[in-house]
């Protein structure tokens, strides 16, 4: 199989990857963006975005990504939907192998993001799509008017509970700790919702139901309680999609790619952007900023090769 060659190859089509593609094209480079499932990444789960500078009108995550995709498609970026099966970063010309093809470039931008963390409960995998979900804004409407539960205490959990409170009969928010970790203004909104019940210092220990979720068992201290819910939305954080890069790059103890401020990794010509890299704040705006910087660093790196 003869590999197809590009000046920049971007792995991942979230905000970081799309921004990198936009900037890479504007620098006049040939750009390939590889995405396995759908453009957008975790931002697709956002029911409302109100803190993106310059976007005053109300948008959800899918709408913002659609706007960004439309910008990118005005340029000759090649967007391909394939699953990455192997990477080889051992030589100056890096090779990416997918389930359908093979690609080569001196410059790779990694923007594969994160995946939701699971509860590791018995039958959790079986119940996926049968009442267990990791995206309330994706699946919440299937449970309109019904009782549901959300697990987690961070920004995502509170945002999803707020969304569900507007369409569901009852929402339980279950968190292992005594205090929620989300932004205070969002927590205040949730506390004003009359159909939301907080179960703190609590955890889900079992899923009930044969073919579909019919309830959950919640443990609070020594006490257990069964909640009759039709859906459980898990929002307890995420894990970086770096398994395929584990043997190639320097990673942090928790699996994130370590970069400098220019998005350079431990291998020359390999850059990382967005949620996949080690950093303190993961928001759409920081992902876009990472993508822009990674594209500029990639352009400079590629230009240096031409001048050798």
VENVEN-V532142 format. One line per field, one symbol per residue. psi: psi as a letter, one per 40 degrees, with the letter a starting at -180 (. if undefined). burial: I if it has 16 or more other C-alpha atoms within 10 Angstrom, else O. A space follows every 50 residues. Layout:
psi=???
burial=???
This chain:
psi=hhihhidhhhhhfaddddddddddddeeihhhhhhdciidaeddehdhhe ehhegdihiiddddddddddddeeifhhhhgihhdiiheeidhihhhaed ahiiiehhhhfeaiiiiiefihedddeheedhiegdddedeefheihiih hieadddddddddddeeidihhhhhdidiieihddddddddeheehhhgi fiiheihiicdiheiihhhhbeiihhhgieihhhgfaihigedeededih iideeihhiaeeehaehhehiiiaeeihidhgiddddddddddddddddd dddddde.
burial=OOOOIIIIIIIIIIIIIIIIIIIIIOOOIIIIIIIIOOIIIIIIIIIIIO OOOOOOOOIIIIIIIOOIIOOIOOIIIOIOIIIIOOIOIOOOOIIIIIOO OIIIIIIIIIIIIIOOOIOOOOOIOOIOOIIIIIIIIOIIOOIIOIIIII IIIIIIIIIIIIIIIOIIOIIIIIIIOOOIOIOOOOIOOIOOOOIIOIII OIIIOOIIOOOIIIIIOIIOOOOOOOIIIIIIIIIIIOIIIIOOIOOOII IOOOIIIIIOOIIIIOOOIIIIIIIIIIOOOOOIIIIIIIIIIIIIIIIO IIOOOOOO
